[in-house]
Amino acid sequence: MSVDLRHIDTWLFDLDNTLYPAESGFMGEIVVRMTDFVEKVTGLPREEAFKLQKTYLAEHGLTLKGMMLNHGVDPAEFHAIFHDMSLEALTHDAPLLAALERLPGRRLIFTNADEVHAERVLAHLGLAHLFDDVFHIGSAGYEPKPSPEAFARIGAAHGIDPTVTAFFEDAERNLAPAAHLGMTTVLVGAHAAASTATFVHHRTETLAPFLARAQLKEAA
């Protein structure tokens, strides 16, 4: 069913598990490497390191934030563990490329990942040329989504008017501050249909069909 997005001229997209499907398994390898890192830094047994990683994710929105605050981790050292990852699990999605191309206005990436990871993934997917900017965790001063401060910082950096902005995310809780600001929120992924959160305005299993069917503002 077509969704009316004719009021939107700024398009915010999360990166991982949003611009490619979670079913690719790519994020699974990221979690393995993250657990390796937490285990190495803390000296905890692997099971406890994994639990600590998830605790920091729940408390701060990002494992790295907890590692920085509690273990003095250098974010550059942390991010470097992902920079040589194989991207073979990620495939080009021609319908998604076409759907993104038809969006009027500006398109921005809003990710808790770092700049190198974001640029590698976007280039591999063949989508890098479609986005005006990548607002990564460094851009946010290491304030991750869903922190309201992260949204304040991207808003200030790009002069975002929430009332004409749509935000696409696979993590439900990251949509709450966006909706509070007045953005139109879209939850993406196989789990989206089960969401009952009032701050989620639209739900779609995959991004391309949703965007392809949406009613958009006509070009001036």
Order of alpha helices (4+ residues) and beta strands (2+ residues): beta-beta-alpha-alpha-alpha-alpha-alpha-beta-alpha-beta-alpha-beta-alpha-beta-beta-alpha-beta
